[in-house]
Amino acid sequence: MGRTSIIMYAVLGAGASIVRLIGSLVVIYLTLGWKVRKAREALEKELMRAGMSKADARRIGAQYAALKDNTIKALKQSIGGFRF
């Protein structure tokens, strides 16, 4: 086994890890969006069931979506900080 094949295996291994990482990040992004939407709907229903107006419940529920957007924005900034 020469030095070239060791480097090739290292590069292929790193490439596979990066592909796996990107796949995991995509799944996390999609799952987070779906879970936040479901939680927001449930929160709004409970608030309306407790007697809050629909407009106020939606305004409070919108904070869930804003929190998710801020989280995704922070994640993108942290990933964007890595330059190769």
mmCIF file of the N, C-alpha and C atoms, coordinates in Angstrom:
data_MODEL
# 
_entry.id   MODEL 
# 
loop_
_atom_site.group_PDB 
_atom_site.id 
_atom_site.type_symbol 
_atom_site.label_atom_id 
_atom_site.label_alt_id 
_atom_site.label_comp_id 
_atom_site.label_asym_id 
_atom_site.label_entity_id 
_atom_site.label_seq_id 
_atom_site.pdbx_PDB_ins_code 
_atom_site.Cartn_x 
_atom_site.Cartn_y 
_atom_site.Cartn_z 
_atom_site.occupancy 
_atom_site.B_iso_or_equiv 
_atom_site.pdbx_formal_charge 
_atom_site.auth_seq_id 
_atom_site.auth_comp_id 
_atom_site.auth_asym_id 
_atom_site.auth_atom_id 
_atom_site.pdbx_PDB_model_num 
ATOM 1   N N  . MET A 1 1  ? 0.846   -1.170 0.000  1.00 0.00 ? 1  MET A N  1 
ATOM 2   C CA . MET A 1 1  ? 0.000   0.000  0.000  1.00 0.00 ? 1  MET A CA 1 
ATOM 3   C C  . MET A 1 1  ? 0.889   1.230  0.000  1.00 0.00 ? 1  MET A C  1 
ATOM 4   N N  . GLY A 1 2  ? 0.733   2.025  -1.019 1.00 0.00 ? 2  GLY A N  1 
ATOM 5   C CA . GLY A 1 2  ? 1.574   3.206  -1.111 1.00 0.00 ? 2  GLY A CA 1 
ATOM 6   C C  . GLY A 1 2  ? 0.952   4.411  -0.428 1.00 0.00 ? 2  GLY A C  1 
ATOM 7   N N  . ARG A 1 3  ? 1.735   5.427  -0.400 1.00 0.00 ? 3  ARG A N  1 
ATOM 8   C CA . ARG A 1 3  ? 1.296   6.673  0.239  1.00 0.00 ? 3  ARG A CA 1 
ATOM 9   C C  . ARG A 1 3  ? 0.091   7.268  -0.494 1.00 0.00 ? 3  ARG A C  1 
ATOM 10  N N  . THR A 1 4  ? 0.046   7.114  -1.818 1.00 0.00 ? 4  THR A N  1 
ATOM 11  C CA . THR A 1 4  ? -1.048  7.657  -2.617 1.00 0.00 ? 4  THR A CA 1 
ATOM 12  C C  . THR A 1 4  ? -2.371  7.003  -2.255 1.00 0.00 ? 4  THR A C  1 
ATOM 13  N N  . SER A 1 5  ? -2.381  5.709  -2.061 1.00 0.00 ? 5  SER A N  1 
ATOM 14  C CA . SER A 1 5  ? -3.634  5.023  -1.735 1.00 0.00 ? 5  SER A CA 1 
ATOM 15  C C  . SER A 1 5  ? -4.107  5.383  -0.325 1.00 0.00 ? 5  SER A C  1 
ATOM 16  N N  . ILE A 1 6  ? -3.212  5.629  0.589  1.00 0.00 ? 6  ILE A N  1 
ATOM 17  C CA . ILE A 1 6  ? -3.605  6.048  1.939  1.00 0.00 ? 6  ILE A CA 1 
ATOM 18  C C  . ILE A 1 6  ? -4.271  7.421  1.881  1.00 0.00 ? 6  ILE A C  1 
ATOM 19  N N  . ILE A 1 7  ? -3.696  8.320  1.103  1.00 0.00 ? 7  ILE A N  1 
ATOM 20  C CA . ILE A 1 7  ? -4.279  9.653  0.951  1.00 0.00 ? 7  ILE A CA 1 
ATOM 21  C C  . ILE A 1 7  ? -5.637  9.558  0.270  1.00 0.00 ? 7  ILE A C  1 
ATOM 22  N N  . MET A 1 8  ? -5.733  8.686  -0.733 1.00 0.00 ? 8  MET A N  1 
ATOM 23  C CA . MET A 1 8  ? -6.996  8.514  -1.450 1.00 0.00 ? 8  MET A CA 1 
ATOM 24  C C  . MET A 1 8  ? -8.086  7.997  -0.507 1.00 0.00 ? 8  MET A C  1 
ATOM 25  N N  . TYR A 1 9  ? -7.766  7.038  0.336  1.00 0.00 ? 9  TYR A N  1 
ATOM 26  C CA . TYR A 1 9  ? -8.735  6.517  1.300  1.00 0.00 ? 9  TYR A CA 1 
ATOM 27  C C  . TYR A 1 9  ? -9.141  7.596  2.307  1.00 0.00 ? 9  TYR A C  1 
ATOM 28  N N  . ALA A 1 10 ? -8.201  8.409  2.709  1.00 0.00 ? 10 ALA A N  1 
ATOM 29  C CA . ALA A 1 10 ? -8.512  9.493  3.652  1.00 0.00 ? 10 ALA A CA 1 
ATOM 30  C C  . ALA A 1 10 ? -9.448  10.512 3.019  1.00 0.00 ? 10 ALA A C  1 
ATOM 31  N N  . VAL A 1 11 ? -9.183  10.859 1.772  1.00 0.00 ? 11 VAL A N  1 
ATOM 32  C CA . VAL A 1 11 ? -10.036 11.821 1.070  1.00 0.00 ? 11 VAL A CA 1 
ATOM 33  C C  . VAL A 1 11 ? -11.429 11.247 0.860  1.00 0.00 ? 11 VAL A C  1 
ATOM 34  N N  . LEU A 1 12 ? -11.513 9.991  0.455  1.00 0.00 ? 12 LEU A N  1 
ATOM 35  C CA . LEU A 1 12 ? -12.819 9.353  0.261  1.00 0.00 ? 12 LEU A CA 1 
ATOM 36  C C  . LEU A 1 12 ? -13.588 9.253  1.581  1.00 0.00 ? 12 LEU A C  1 
ATOM 37  N N  . GLY A 1 13 ? -12.891 8.934  2.638  1.00 0.00 ? 13 GLY A N  1 
ATOM 38  C CA . GLY A 1 13 ? -13.538 8.860  3.957  1.00 0.00 ? 13 GLY A CA 1 
ATOM 39  C C  . GLY A 1 13 ? -14.055 10.214 4.411  1.00 0.00 ? 13 GLY A C  1 
ATOM 40  N N  . ALA A 1 14 ? -13.258 11.251 4.187  1.00 0.00 ? 14 ALA A N  1 
ATOM 41  C CA . ALA A 1 14 ? -13.686 12.605 4.552  1.00 0.00 ? 14 ALA A CA 1 
ATOM 42  C C  . ALA A 1 14 ? -14.875 13.025 3.701  1.00 0.00 ? 14 ALA A C  1 
ATOM 43  N N  . GLY A 1 15 ? -14.848 12.697 2.423  1.00 0.00 ? 15 GLY A N  1 
ATOM 44  C CA . GLY A 1 15 ? -15.968 13.026 1.537  1.00 0.00 ? 15 GLY A CA 1 
ATOM 45  C C  . GLY A 1 15 ? -17.250 12.339 1.974  1.00 0.00 ? 15 GLY A C  1 
ATOM 46  N N  . ALA A 1 16 ? -17.145 11.079 2.348  1.00 0.00 ? 16 ALA A N  1 
ATOM 47  C CA . ALA A 1 16 ? -18.325 10.348 2.823  1.00 0.00 ? 16 ALA A CA 1 
ATOM 48  C C  . ALA A 1 16 ? -18.868 10.967 4.108  1.00 0.00 ? 16 ALA A C  1 
ATOM 49  N N  . SER A 1 17 ? -17.997 11.387 4.993  1.00 0.00 ? 17 SER A N  1 
ATOM 50  C CA . SER A 1 17 ? -18.432 12.020 6.236  1.00 0.00 ? 17 SER A CA 1 
ATOM 51  C C  . SER A 1 17 ? -19.126 13.349 5.979  1.00 0.00 ? 17 SER A C  1 
ATOM 52  N N  . ILE A 1 18 ? -18.616 14.109 5.033  1.00 0.00 ? 18 ILE A N  1 
ATOM 53  C CA . ILE A 1 18 ? -19.225 15.398 4.698  1.00 0.00 ? 18 ILE A CA 1 
ATOM 54  C C  . ILE A 1 18 ? -20.608 15.188 4.081  1.00 0.00 ? 18 ILE A C  1 
ATOM 55  N N  . VAL A 1 19 ? -20.740 14.213 3.203  1.00 0.00 ? 19 VAL A N  1 
ATOM 56  C CA . VAL A 1 19 ? -22.039 13.913 2.600  1.00 0.00 ? 19 VAL A CA 1 
ATOM 57  C C  . VAL A 1 19 ? -23.036 13.490 3.673  1.00 0.00 ? 19 VAL A C  1 
ATOM 58  N N  . ARG A 1 20 ? -22.601 12.663 4.600  1.00 0.00 ? 20 ARG A N  1 
ATOM 59  C CA . ARG A 1 20 ? -23.465 12.230 5.700  1.00 0.00 ? 20 ARG A CA 1 
ATOM 60  C C  . ARG A 1 20 ? -23.885 13.408 6.571  1.00 0.00 ? 20 ARG A C  1 
ATOM 61  N N  . LEU A 1 21 ? -22.946 14.304 6.851  1.00 0.00 ? 21 LEU A N  1 
ATOM 62  C CA . LEU A 1 21 ? -23.228 15.486 7.662  1.00 0.00 ? 21 LEU A CA 1 
ATOM 63  C C  . LEU A 1 21 ? -24.240 16.393 6.972  1.00 0.00 ? 21 LEU A C  1 
ATOM 64  N N  . ILE A 1 22 ? -24.057 16.631 5.693  1.00 0.00 ? 22 ILE A N  1 
ATOM 65  C CA . ILE A 1 22 ? -24.987 17.480 4.951  1.00 0.00 ? 22 ILE A CA 1 
ATOM 66  C C  . ILE A 1 22 ? -26.370 16.840 4.905  1.00 0.00 ? 22 ILE A C  1 
ATOM 67  N N  . GLY A 1 23 ? -26.429 15.551 4.709  1.00 0.00 ? 23 GLY A N  1 
ATOM 68  C CA . GLY A 1 23 ? -27.718 14.848 4.729  1.00 0.00 ? 23 GLY A CA 1 
ATOM 69  C C  . GLY A 1 23 ? -28.413 14.977 6.069  1.00 0.00 ? 23 GLY A C  1 
ATOM 70  N N  . SER A 1 24 ? -27.656 14.849 7.139  1.00 0.00 ? 24 SER A N  1 
ATOM 71  C CA . SER A 1 24 ? -28.231 14.997 8.475  1.00 0.00 ? 24 SER A CA 1 
ATOM 72  C C  . SER A 1 24 ? -28.744 16.409 8.709  1.00 0.00 ? 24 SER A C  1 
ATOM 73  N N  . LEU A 1 25 ? -28.008 17.407 8.255  1.00 0.00 ? 25 LEU A N  1 
ATOM 74  C CA . LEU A 1 25 ? -28.443 18.793 8.419  1.00 0.00 ? 25 LEU A CA 1 
ATOM 75  C C  . LEU A 1 25 ? -29.732 19.067 7.646  1.00 0.00 ? 25 LEU A C  1 
ATOM 76  N N  . VAL A 1 26 ? -29.867 18.496 6.458  1.00 0.00 ? 26 VAL A N  1 
ATOM 77  C CA . VAL A 1 26 ? -31.094 18.668 5.680  1.00 0.00 ? 26 VAL A CA 1 
ATOM 78  C C  . VAL A 1 26 ? -32.272 18.020 6.398  1.00 0.00 ? 26 VAL A C  1 
ATOM 79  N N  . VAL A 1 27 ? -32.070 16.826 6.919  1.00 0.00 ? 27 VAL A N  1 
ATOM 80  C CA . VAL A 1 27 ? -33.146 16.149 7.652  1.00 0.00 ? 27 VAL A CA 1 
ATOM 81  C C  . VAL A 1 27 ? -33.531 16.939 8.896  1.00 0.00 ? 27 VAL A C  1 
ATOM 82  N N  . ILE A 1 28 ? -32.555 17.458 9.604  1.00 0.00 ? 28 ILE A N  1 
ATOM 83  C CA . ILE A 1 28 ? -32.832 18.271 10.796 1.00 0.00 ? 28 ILE A CA 1 
ATOM 84  C C  . ILE A 1 28 ? -33.620 19.517 10.417 1.00 0.00 ? 28 ILE A C  1 
ATOM 85  N N  . TYR A 1 29 ? -33.237 20.166 9.328  1.00 0.00 ? 29 TYR A N  1 
ATOM 86  C CA . TYR A 1 29 ? -33.928 21.380 8.881  1.00 0.00 ? 29 TYR A CA 1 
ATOM 87  C C  . TYR A 1 29 ? -35.391 21.086 8.561  1.00 0.00 ? 29 TYR A C  1 
ATOM 88  N N  . LEU A 1 30 ? -35.623 20.012 7.805  1.00 0.00 ? 30 LEU A N  1 
ATOM 89  C CA . LEU A 1 30 ? -36.993 19.667 7.435  1.00 0.00 ? 30 LEU A CA 1 
ATOM 90  C C  . LEU A 1 30 ? -37.819 19.241 8.644  1.00 0.00 ? 30 LEU A C  1 
ATOM 91  N N  . THR A 1 31 ? -37.230 18.462 9.524  1.00 0.00 ? 31 THR A N  1 
ATOM 92  C CA . THR A 1 31 ? -37.934 18.000 10.721 1.00 0.00 ? 31 THR A CA 1 
ATOM 93  C C  . THR A 1 31 ? -38.245 19.166 11.645 1.00 0.00 ? 31 THR A C  1 
ATOM 94  N N  . LEU A 1 32 ? -37.310 20.073 11.802 1.00 0.00 ? 32 LEU A N  1 
ATOM 95  C CA . LEU A 1 32 ? -37.525 21.226 12.664 1.00 0.00 ? 32 LEU A CA 1 
ATOM 96  C C  . LEU A 1 32 ? -38.694 22.064 12.164 1.00 0.00 ? 32 LEU A C  1 
ATOM 97  N N  . GLY A 1 33 ? -38.736 22.309 10.857 1.00 0.00 ? 33 GLY A N  1 
ATOM 98  C CA . GLY A 1 33 ? -39.832 23.086 10.288 1.00 0.00 ? 33 GLY A CA 1 
ATOM 99  C C  . GLY A 1 33 ? -41.173 22.429 10.533 1.00 0.00 ? 33 GLY A C  1 
ATOM 100 N N  . TRP A 1 34 ? -41.242 21.118 10.341 1.00 0.00 ? 34 TRP A N  1 
ATOM 101 C CA . TRP A 1 34 ? -42.493 20.391 10.525 1.00 0.00 ? 34 TRP A CA 1 
ATOM 102 C C  . TRP A 1 34 ? -42.912 20.396 11.990 1.00 0.00 ? 34 TRP A C  1 
ATOM 103 N N  . LYS A 1 35 ? -41.981 20.141 12.889 1.00 0.00 ? 35 LYS A N  1 
ATOM 104 C CA . LYS A 1 35 ? -42.297 20.103 14.324 1.00 0.00 ? 35 LYS A CA 1 
ATOM 105 C C  . LYS A 1 35 ? -42.725 21.471 14.844 1.00 0.00 ? 35 LYS A C  1 
ATOM 106 N N  . VAL A 1 36 ? -42.072 22.526 14.383 1.00 0.00 ? 36 VAL A N  1 
ATOM 107 C CA . VAL A 1 36 ? -42.438 23.873 14.823 1.00 0.00 ? 36 VAL A CA 1 
ATOM 108 C C  . VAL A 1 36 ? -43.845 24.212 14.343 1.00 0.00 ? 36 VAL A C  1 
ATOM 109 N N  . ARG A 1 37 ? -44.163 23.855 13.108 1.00 0.00 ? 37 ARG A N  1 
ATOM 110 C CA . ARG A 1 37 ? -45.499 24.122 12.586 1.00 0.00 ? 37 ARG A CA 1 
ATOM 111 C C  . ARG A 1 37 ? -46.567 23.400 13.406 1.00 0.00 ? 37 ARG A C  1 
ATOM 112 N N  . LYS A 1 38 ? -46.314 22.142 13.733 1.00 0.00 ? 38 LYS A N  1 
ATOM 113 C CA . LYS A 1 38 ? -47.272 21.373 14.535 1.00 0.00 ? 38 LYS A CA 1 
ATOM 114 C C  . LYS A 1 38 ? -47.401 21.947 15.948 1.00 0.00 ? 38 LYS A C  1 
ATOM 115 N N  . ALA A 1 39 ? -46.282 22.341 16.545 1.00 0.00 ? 39 ALA A N  1 
ATOM 116 C CA . ALA A 1 39 ? -46.314 22.910 17.896 1.00 0.00 ? 39 ALA A CA 1 
ATOM 117 C C  . ALA A 1 39 ? -47.042 24.246 17.896 1.00 0.00 ? 39 ALA A C  1 
ATOM 118 N N  . ARG A 1 40 ? -46.828 25.034 16.854 1.00 0.00 ? 40 ARG A N  1 
ATOM 119 C CA . ARG A 1 40 ? -47.502 26.325 16.759 1.00 0.00 ? 40 ARG A CA 1 
ATOM 120 C C  . ARG A 1 40 ? -49.013 26.137 16.655 1.00 0.00 ? 40 ARG A C  1 
ATOM 121 N N  . GLU A 1 41 ? -49.428 25.215 15.809 1.00 0.00 ? 41 GLU A N  1 
ATOM 122 C CA . GLU A 1 41 ? -50.860 24.947 15.671 1.00 0.00 ? 41 GLU A CA 1 
ATOM 123 C C  . GLU A 1 41 ? -51.461 24.476 16.982 1.00 0.00 ? 41 GLU A C  1 
ATOM 124 N N  . ALA A 1 42 ? -50.765 23.587 17.678 1.00 0.00 ? 42 ALA A N  1 
ATOM 125 C CA . ALA A 1 42 ? -51.269 23.070 18.952 1.00 0.00 ? 42 ALA A CA 1 
ATOM 126 C C  . ALA A 1 42 ? -51.352 24.187 19.996 1.00 0.00 ? 42 ALA A C  1 
ATOM 127 N N  . LEU A 1 43 ? -50.342 25.041 20.037 1.00 0.00 ? 43 LEU A N  1 
ATOM 128 C CA . LEU A 1 43 ? -50.348 26.157 20.982 1.00 0.00 ? 43 LEU A CA 1 
ATOM 129 C C  . LEU A 1 43 ? -51.517 27.097 20.697 1.00 0.00 ? 43 LEU A C  1 
ATOM 130 N N  . GLU A 1 44 ? -51.702 27.437 19.435 1.00 0.00 ? 44 GLU A N  1 
ATOM 131 C CA . GLU A 1 44 ? -52.795 28.334 19.079 1.00 0.00 ? 44 GLU A CA 1 
ATOM 132 C C  . GLU A 1 44 ? -54.159 27.734 19.441 1.00 0.00 ? 44 GLU A C  1 
ATOM 133 N N  . LYS A 1 45 ? -54.335 26.444 19.191 1.00 0.00 ? 45 LYS A N  1 
ATOM 134 C CA . LYS A 1 45 ? -55.605 25.790 19.546 1.00 0.00 ? 45 LYS A CA 1 
ATOM 135 C C  . LYS A 1 45 ? -55.840 25.829 21.047 1.00 0.00 ? 45 LYS A C  1 
ATOM 136 N N  . GLU A 1 46 ? -54.792 25.552 21.809 1.00 0.00 ? 46 GLU A N  1 
ATOM 137 C CA . GLU A 1 46 ? -54.941 25.561 23.267 1.00 0.00 ? 46 GLU A CA 1 
ATOM 138 C C  . GLU A 1 46 ? -55.242 26.963 23.793 1.00 0.00 ? 46 GLU A C  1 
ATOM 139 N N  . LEU A 1 47 ? -54.587 27.966 23.233 1.00 0.00 ? 47 LEU A N  1 
ATOM 140 C CA . LEU A 1 47 ? -54.845 29.335 23.661 1.00 0.00 ? 47 LEU A CA 1 
ATOM 141 C C  . LEU A 1 47 ? -56.276 29.752 23.341 1.00 0.00 ? 47 LEU A C  1 
ATOM 142 N N  . MET A 1 48 ? -56.759 29.380 22.163 1.00 0.00 ? 48 MET A N  1 
ATOM 143 C CA . MET A 1 48 ? -58.138 29.706 21.798 1.00 0.00 ? 48 MET A CA 1 
ATOM 144 C C  . MET A 1 48 ? -59.127 28.929 22.661 1.00 0.00 ? 48 MET A C  1 
ATOM 145 N N  . ARG A 1 49 ? -58.790 27.689 22.981 1.00 0.00 ? 49 ARG A N  1 
ATOM 146 C CA . ARG A 1 49 ? -59.643 26.875 23.847 1.00 0.00 ? 49 ARG A CA 1 
ATOM 147 C C  . ARG A 1 49 ? -59.716 27.479 25.256 1.00 0.00 ? 49 ARG A C  1 
ATOM 148 N N  . ALA A 1 50 ? -58.638 28.153 25.662 1.00 0.00 ? 50 ALA A N  1 
ATOM 149 C CA . ALA A 1 50 ? -58.595 28.773 26.988 1.00 0.00 ? 50 ALA A CA 1 
ATOM 150 C C  . ALA A 1 50 ? -59.294 30.132 27.005 1.00 0.00 ? 50 ALA A C  1 
ATOM 151 N N  . GLY A 1 51 ? -59.741 30.614 25.832 1.00 0.00 ? 51 GLY A N  1 
ATOM 152 C CA . GLY A 1 51 ? -60.509 31.844 25.798 1.00 0.00 ? 51 GLY A CA 1 
ATOM 153 C C  . GLY A 1 51 ? -59.816 33.023 25.147 1.00 0.00 ? 51 GLY A C  1 
ATOM 154 N N  . MET A 1 52 ? -58.649 32.827 24.601 1.00 0.00 ? 52 MET A N  1 
ATOM 155 C CA . MET A 1 52 ? -57.936 33.932 23.949 1.00 0.00 ? 52 MET A CA 1 
ATOM 156 C C  . MET A 1 52 ? -58.489 34.121 22.542 1.00 0.00 ? 52 MET A C  1 
ATOM 157 N N  . SER A 1 53 ? -58.463 35.347 22.057 1.00 0.00 ? 53 SER A N  1 
ATOM 158 C CA . SER A 1 53 ? -58.954 35.601 20.708 1.00 0.00 ? 53 SER A CA 1 
ATOM 159 C C  . SER A 1 53 ? -58.022 34.947 19.685 1.00 0.00 ? 53 SER A C  1 
ATOM 160 N N  . LYS A 1 54 ? -58.588 34.662 18.514 1.00 0.00 ? 54 LYS A N  1 
ATOM 161 C CA . LYS A 1 54 ? -57.832 33.975 17.471 1.00 0.00 ? 54 LYS A CA 1 
ATOM 162 C C  . LYS A 1 54 ? -56.637 34.815 17.007 1.00 0.00 ? 54 LYS A C  1 
ATOM 163 N N  . ALA A 1 55 ? -56.847 36.124 16.885 1.00 0.00 ? 55 ALA A N  1 
ATOM 164 C CA . ALA A 1 55 ? -55.763 37.007 16.425 1.00 0.00 ? 55 ALA A CA 1 
ATOM 165 C C  . ALA A 1 55 ? -54.611 37.033 17.425 1.00 0.00 ? 55 ALA A C  1 
ATOM 166 N N  . ASP A 1 56 ? -54.940 37.099 18.710 1.00 0.00 ? 56 ASP A N  1 
ATOM 167 C CA . ASP A 1 56 ? -53.883 37.113 19.725 1.00 0.00 ? 56 ASP A CA 1 
ATOM 168 C C  . ASP A 1 56 ? -53.151 35.770 19.791 1.00 0.00 ? 56 ASP A C  1 
ATOM 169 N N  . ALA A 1 57 ? -53.903 34.692 19.651 1.00 0.00 ? 57 ALA A N  1 
ATOM 170 C CA . ALA A 1 57 ? -53.285 33.360 19.659 1.00 0.00 ? 57 ALA A CA 1 
ATOM 171 C C  . ALA A 1 57 ? -52.330 33.213 18.476 1.00 0.00 ? 57 ALA A C  1 
ATOM 172 N N  . ARG A 1 58 ? -52.732 33.714 17.317 1.00 0.00 ? 58 ARG A N  1 
ATOM 173 C CA . ARG A 1 58 ? -51.856 33.631 16.138 1.00 0.00 ? 58 ARG A CA 1 
ATOM 174 C C  . ARG A 1 58 ? -50.614 34.501 16.307 1.00 0.00 ? 58 ARG A C  1 
ATOM 175 N N  . ARG A 1 59 ? -50.777 35.648 16.935 1.00 0.00 ? 59 ARG A N  1 
ATOM 176 C CA . ARG A 1 59 ? -49.635 36.538 17.170 1.00 0.00 ? 59 ARG A CA 1 
ATOM 177 C C  . ARG A 1 59 ? -48.620 35.863 18.095 1.00 0.00 ? 59 ARG A C  1 
ATOM 178 N N  . ILE A 1 60 ? -49.109 35.221 19.149 1.00 0.00 ? 60 ILE A N  1 
ATOM 179 C CA . ILE A 1 60 ? -48.204 34.514 20.065 1.00 0.00 ? 60 ILE A CA 1 
ATOM 180 C C  . ILE A 1 60 ? -47.604 33.290 19.374 1.00 0.00 ? 60 ILE A C  1 
ATOM 181 N N  . GLY A 1 61 ? -48.406 32.586 18.601 1.00 0.00 ? 61 GLY A N  1 
ATOM 182 C CA . GLY A 1 61 ? -47.910 31.425 17.869 1.00 0.00 ? 61 GLY A CA 1 
ATOM 183 C C  . GLY A 1 61 ? -46.847 31.787 16.848 1.00 0.00 ? 61 GLY A C  1 
ATOM 184 N N  . ALA A 1 62 ? -46.935 32.997 16.317 1.00 0.00 ? 62 ALA A N  1 
ATOM 185 C CA . ALA A 1 62 ? -45.945 33.443 15.327 1.00 0.00 ? 62 ALA A CA 1 
ATOM 186 C C  . ALA A 1 62 ? -44.551 33.528 15.938 1.00 0.00 ? 62 ALA A C  1 
ATOM 187 N N  . GLN A 1 63 ? -44.481 33.661 17.251 1.00 0.00 ? 63 GLN A N  1 
ATOM 188 C CA . GLN A 1 63 ? -43.170 33.714 17.914 1.00 0.00 ? 63 GLN A CA 1 
ATOM 189 C C  . GLN A 1 63 ? -42.430 32.384 17.778 1.00 0.00 ? 63 GLN A C  1 
ATOM 190 N N  . TYR A 1 64 ? -43.177 31.269 17.676 1.00 0.00 ? 64 TYR A N  1 
ATOM 191 C CA . TYR A 1 64 ? -42.536 29.975 17.446 1.00 0.00 ? 64 TYR A CA 1 
ATOM 192 C C  . TYR A 1 64 ? -41.804 29.983 16.115 1.00 0.00 ? 64 TYR A C  1 
ATOM 193 N N  . ALA A 1 65 ? -42.490 30.468 15.082 1.00 0.00 ? 65 ALA A N  1 
ATOM 194 C CA . ALA A 1 65 ? -41.877 30.508 13.755 1.00 0.00 ? 65 ALA A CA 1 
ATOM 195 C C  . ALA A 1 65 ? -40.683 31.462 13.750 1.00 0.00 ? 65 ALA A C  1 
ATOM 196 N N  . ALA A 1 66 ? -40.801 32.585 14.432 1.00 0.00 ? 66 ALA A N  1 
ATOM 197 C CA . ALA A 1 66 ? -39.696 33.539 14.495 1.00 0.00 ? 66 ALA A CA 1 
ATOM 198 C C  . ALA A 1 66 ? -38.492 32.921 15.212 1.00 0.00 ? 66 ALA A C  1 
ATOM 199 N N  . LEU A 1 67 ? -38.737 32.168 16.260 1.00 0.00 ? 67 LEU A N  1 
ATOM 200 C CA . LEU A 1 67 ? -37.657 31.503 16.985 1.00 0.00 ? 67 LEU A CA 1 
ATOM 201 C C  . LEU A 1 67 ? -36.957 30.490 16.094 1.00 0.00 ? 67 LEU A C  1 
ATOM 202 N N  . LYS A 1 68 ? -37.736 29.723 15.334 1.00 0.00 ? 68 LYS A N  1 
ATOM 203 C CA . LYS A 1 68 ? -37.149 28.758 14.400 1.00 0.00 ? 68 LYS A CA 1 
ATOM 204 C C  . LYS A 1 68 ? -36.307 29.475 13.352 1.00 0.00 ? 68 LYS A C  1 
ATOM 205 N N  . ASP A 1 69 ? -36.832 30.578 12.807 1.00 0.00 ? 69 ASP A N  1 
ATOM 206 C CA . ASP A 1 69 ? -36.095 31.328 11.793 1.00 0.00 ? 69 ASP A CA 1 
ATOM 207 C C  . ASP A 1 69 ? -34.782 31.869 12.351 1.00 0.00 ? 69 ASP A C  1 
ATOM 208 N N  . ASN A 1 70 ? -34.820 32.356 13.582 1.00 0.00 ? 70 ASN A N  1 
ATOM 209 C CA . ASN A 1 70 ? -33.592 32.866 14.209 1.00 0.00 ? 70 ASN A CA 1 
ATOM 210 C C  . ASN A 1 70 ? -32.590 31.744 14.458 1.00 0.00 ? 70 ASN A C  1 
ATOM 211 N N  . THR A 1 71 ? -33.079 30.581 14.834 1.00 0.00 ? 71 THR A N  1 
ATOM 212 C CA . THR A 1 71 ? -32.204 29.426 15.064 1.00 0.00 ? 71 THR A CA 1 
ATOM 213 C C  . THR A 1 71 ? -31.527 28.999 13.765 1.00 0.00 ? 71 THR A C  1 
ATOM 214 N N  . ILE A 1 72 ? -32.300 28.913 12.688 1.00 0.00 ? 72 ILE A N  1 
ATOM 215 C CA . ILE A 1 72 ? -31.750 28.528 11.392 1.00 0.00 ? 72 ILE A CA 1 
ATOM 216 C C  . ILE A 1 72 ? -30.752 29.577 10.906 1.00 0.00 ? 72 ILE A C  1 
ATOM 217 N N  . LYS A 1 73 ? -31.075 30.841 11.119 1.00 0.00 ? 73 LYS A N  1 
ATOM 218 C CA . LYS A 1 73 ? -30.177 31.926 10.713 1.00 0.00 ? 73 LYS A CA 1 
ATOM 219 C C  . LYS A 1 73 ? -28.840 31.824 11.456 1.00 0.00 ? 73 LYS A C  1 
ATOM 220 N N  . ALA A 1 74 ? -28.888 31.554 12.765 1.00 0.00 ? 74 ALA A N  1 
ATOM 221 C CA . ALA A 1 74 ? -27.669 31.420 13.553 1.00 0.00 ? 74 ALA A CA 1 
ATOM 222 C C  . ALA A 1 74 ? -26.855 30.207 13.094 1.00 0.00 ? 74 ALA A C  1 
ATOM 223 N N  . LEU A 1 75 ? -27.541 29.117 12.768 1.00 0.00 ? 75 LEU A N  1 
ATOM 224 C CA . LEU A 1 75 ? -26.848 27.924 12.282 1.00 0.00 ? 75 LEU A CA 1 
ATOM 225 C C  . LEU A 1 75 ? -26.163 28.201 10.950 1.00 0.00 ? 75 LEU A C  1 
ATOM 226 N N  . LYS A 1 76 ? -26.864 28.889 10.053 1.00 0.00 ? 76 LYS A N  1 
ATOM 227 C CA . LYS A 1 76 ? -26.269 29.219 8.762  1.00 0.00 ? 76 LYS A CA 1 
ATOM 228 C C  . LYS A 1 76 ? -25.051 30.125 8.931  1.00 0.00 ? 76 LYS A C  1 
ATOM 229 N N  . GLN A 1 77 ? -25.136 31.074 9.861  1.00 0.00 ? 77 GLN A N  1 
ATOM 230 C CA . GLN A 1 77 ? -23.997 31.968 10.093 1.00 0.00 ? 77 GLN A CA 1 
ATOM 231 C C  . GLN A 1 77 ? -22.806 31.206 10.652 1.00 0.00 ? 77 GLN A C  1 
ATOM 232 N N  . SER A 1 78 ? -23.078 30.246 11.531 1.00 0.00 ? 78 SER A N  1 
ATOM 233 C CA . SER A 1 78 ? -21.964 29.490 12.109 1.00 0.00 ? 78 SER A CA 1 
ATOM 234 C C  . SER A 1 78 ? -21.331 28.577 11.067 1.00 0.00 ? 78 SER A C  1 
ATOM 235 N N  . ILE A 1 79 ? -22.140 28.009 10.194 1.00 0.00 ? 79 ILE A N  1 
ATOM 236 C CA . ILE A 1 79 ? -21.589 27.160 9.131  1.00 0.00 ? 79 ILE A CA 1 
ATOM 237 C C  . ILE A 1 79 ? -20.876 28.021 8.107  1.00 0.00 ? 79 ILE A C  1 
ATOM 238 N N  . GLY A 1 80 ? -21.426 29.189 7.799  1.00 0.00 ? 80 GLY A N  1 
ATOM 239 C CA . GLY A 1 80 ? -20.822 30.086 6.818  1.00 0.00 ? 80 GLY A CA 1 
ATOM 240 C C  . GLY A 1 80 ? -19.496 30.651 7.283  1.00 0.00 ? 80 GLY A C  1 
ATOM 241 N N  . GLY A 1 81 ? -19.220 30.566 8.580  1.00 0.00 ? 81 GLY A N  1 
ATOM 242 C CA . GLY A 1 81 ? -17.965 31.073 9.114  1.00 0.00 ? 81 GLY A CA 1 
ATOM 243 C C  . GLY A 1 81 ? -16.775 30.234 8.744  1.00 0.00 ? 81 GLY A C  1 
ATOM 244 N N  . PHE A 1 82 ? -17.026 28.985 8.328  1.00 0.00 ? 82 PHE A N  1 
ATOM 245 C CA . PHE A 1 82 ? -15.933 28.094 7.933  1.00 0.00 ? 82 PHE A CA 1 
ATOM 246 C C  . PHE A 1 82 ? -15.603 28.326 6.476  1.00 0.00 ? 82 PHE A C  1 
ATOM 247 N N  . ARG A 1 83 ? -14.414 28.783 6.212  1.00 0.00 ? 83 ARG A N  1 
ATOM 248 C CA . ARG A 1 83 ? -13.962 28.993 4.827  1.00 0.00 ? 83 ARG A CA 1 
ATOM 249 C C  . ARG A 1 83 ? -12.758 28.082 4.595  1.00 0.00 ? 83 ARG A C  1 
ATOM 250 N N  . PHE A 1 84 ? -12.772 27.426 3.471  1.00 0.00 ? 84 PHE A N  1 
ATOM 251 C CA . PHE A 1 84 ? -11.688 26.508 3.156  1.00 0.00 ? 84 PHE A CA 1 
ATOM 252 C C  . PHE A 1 84 ? -10.773 27.091 2.135  1.00 0.00 ? 84 PHE A C  1 
# 
